[in-house]
């Protein structure tokens, strides 16, 4: 009898919440301050952008590979545990490898490759535990935002007081805690086996390619790639930029937290937005407001009020964008191709887009400074707006008839 069977219909809610808390605590400590560590180790903006791009490029392959492996093994928690331990070891190696471009890029690539196996598979585990209780998902996932906020604040204070060299040991400890938390989350009962006839697989492949060839879907994938790429300067250099303007690291951490809080508020309001506006309209508004955000960062980031408004716009440029994009994928890639649709979205948007954005941001930051990098980001957002406006326009007639939200 499996652990999940022994638990019956009980939901390991506290254990799932603790896992989300620790997972996003790792992200909250790494995302804002890893570039600061790399600067302290002597790397310039071009090298930092390149190293971060190499790590993010693993998202092009990793989500699909780990999903295939998990489906083949029929177990997900073992994949998750392996990814945490291997990813933690790769990150800890930053404490010992020579600080050259090749060695650090290799360590970050291994770290991201294994780290990218964790969250997508854990989301499946959580949803399988919830079954008919999906309404509880947001309450569980909220603990991830709490973990991120606490980690950003704690890491900001600790690295300011004791030096940025504390970052790798601190994140390694968080990885160890996350590994322990993963071993107390039970494997959920498997979903009922689906039919595996070759003709069914062929029909699925045909449906997938037909969907991908739809102009509105192609436009959507191009737009989300541009949107994610536009965030390259922000994710790679925001902390460095604001510290260079004279802000203390604890103040920088509060700015990161402001963006997360705005994002949480947006997620709470998203159902009402989806009920009132089409997804195409929301995506257009998101792309346009994101362009405005990057122009503000290029020309007026030294004005505190502007900086605060720009951080609040993170609720739009990431929160609303992500929520609307997930809805588009859910409506376009249905039934047996739903999983591959999500994997493609992750690989193309967060893989290609993030890698391209980090690499280009590093090159532009080195040659033209924040102004050049953020103006290019704004240009990418404007281009995404145009793609959505011109090509994502015939999809109303193709949206699911039972869906209350049109594209």
Secondary structure as GFF3:
##gff-version 3
##sequence-region A 1 407
A	DSSP	alpha_helix	3	7	.	.	.	ID=ss1
A	DSSP	alpha_helix	13	40	.	.	.	ID=ss2
A	DSSP	alpha_helix	45	57	.	.	.	ID=ss3
A	DSSP	three_ten_helix	58	60	.	.	.	ID=ss4
A	DSSP	alpha_helix	62	73	.	.	.	ID=ss5
A	DSSP	alpha_helix	77	92	.	.	.	ID=ss6
A	DSSP	three_ten_helix	93	95	.	.	.	ID=ss7
A	DSSP	alpha_helix	101	115	.	.	.	ID=ss8
A	DSSP	alpha_helix	118	130	.	.	.	ID=ss9
A	DSSP	three_ten_helix	134	136	.	.	.	ID=ss10
A	DSSP	alpha_helix	137	162	.	.	.	ID=ss11
A	DSSP	alpha_helix	166	182	.	.	.	ID=ss12
A	DSSP	alpha_helix	198	212	.	.	.	ID=ss13
A	DSSP	alpha_helix	215	230	.	.	.	ID=ss14
A	DSSP	alpha_helix	232	244	.	.	.	ID=ss15
A	DSSP	alpha_helix	249	276	.	.	.	ID=ss16
A	DSSP	alpha_helix	279	299	.	.	.	ID=ss17
A	DSSP	alpha_helix	304	312	.	.	.	ID=ss18
A	DSSP	alpha_helix	314	314	.	.	.	ID=ss19
A	DSSP	pi_helix	315	320	.	.	.	ID=ss20
A	DSSP	alpha_helix	321	332	.	.	.	ID=ss21
A	DSSP	three_ten_helix	335	337	.	.	.	ID=ss22
A	DSSP	alpha_helix	338	345	.	.	.	ID=ss23
A	DSSP	pi_helix	346	353	.	.	.	ID=ss24
A	DSSP	alpha_helix	354	391	.	.	.	ID=ss25
A	DSSP	three_ten_helix	395	398	.	.	.	ID=ss26
###
